[in-house]
Amino acid sequence: MLHFYLFSILPILYLYGQNVAIFPISVLWMPCCGIGCVCLGIHMCIRYFFNNQKKYFLLGSFFSLAFWFSWPIASQIASKLQIQNTFILSYKFSFLLGTLTIICFFSWLFIIKMQTPYTKLHQFLNIFSFCFVTTLVLNLGTYFSQGKINIPSQTADQNQGVKYPNIYHIILDAYTNKDILQNLYGYDNSAFYDALRRVQFCVFENSYSNYPATFCSVNSMLNMKYYDTFQEIPPIADFYVWKHLRNHGYKIWTSIGFISLPDYPKTAVRLKDSRQAKNLFIISCFDHTPIKHMIHNMFMHQVYGAHIQDIDTTLTFLENAQQDYGLENQYFYAHIVSPHEPFVFDEEGNVSSEQTYEGFVLQKKLNLANDDVSETSFKRKYVNQIKAINKRILNTIHTILAQYPTDKRPIIILH
């Protein structure tokens, strides 16, 4: 019943393979051992309680695959039901759990009614899963033997001799505009806008987002295309804007924070020395499964620490970018997950003693009742994050500008 175990750890190995340049191999042992122990427990139960064990090991493999891939499966089901908002729907983890239950039910019916001998099917699945896992392991072995960082090529053939100003493209995730802050949160953000104007920023005060989710906004923006439905949005890959910049001699450097998922660009800033690397990897392994919230709560304090460290690391990346990569033809993309939850800063920008994932609490309570206490708490802590990131990002901008001579000033896009 080898496939029962291999299918259970295959997604973990695949995720690690996509991020091998970011995490040390030691992050693998805890999730793999944890999943292995769960599988061993299920194995013993099947051996002890059931006569036709081959059926139940098949069901176990179906369950494992459905568990790991419940997010895309749920999105496809929602798409077939012609529900446009598949991202928000699939974020309801009760929906993922329902999807998992339905898949297991139909898998069981399929196993009961199938005509193929169980032994032959087990042999096929064993060979298939073994080949898949072996390929992943060999790829990891090749990477470690060569000792190379697997970051995509940053150079292009065209226009190599032309000099263009450096570009800093900084996204502050979940940062709302001035009017919303004033009308809904009672906070006047004029001082921040004025500070940007003093260093020659062109400020658009009525900016807004067309989408409720990061992957939609980033994909639309960097592909220079508006998507009417979620189904139109392609996997995040090498964006049109980045290709265009490379064709004009730019090198692309990205720091997107936390973990580089399989369809995200590789990061230039890595977490090999991070105290939180092991916990971050575990959280990311289960990020699109029905038990995301349970894992998230188990590692909540580690999430807070990683969130703070990620912001600090990304700002440091920006502040050191000119010294590390040069004065011209460089594009630095930094996705800073702030003022996005978790709410970890007080209004002075220091680490808060009231660290919370306030949005989860608010969403859960407001779905049940109008909870004024939760709403008030959310508004106060969100404004604190705005104040904190304002101070931090202004300091970073001043640090960047001080490094450039007047005739080589960079372009800074604060999104």
PyMOL commands that set and color helices and strands:
alter all, ss='L'
color gray80, all
select helices_A, chain A and resi 2-18+25-49+53-68+70-80+86-91+93-113+118-146+178-185+190-198+214-223+230-232+240-247+277-285+292-298+300-325+358-368+372-402+406-408
alter helices_A, ss='H'
color red, helices_A
select strands_A, chain A and resi 167-172+251-255+330-336+343-345+351-356+411-414
alter strands_A, ss='S'
color yellow, strands_A
deselect
rebuild
show_as cartoon
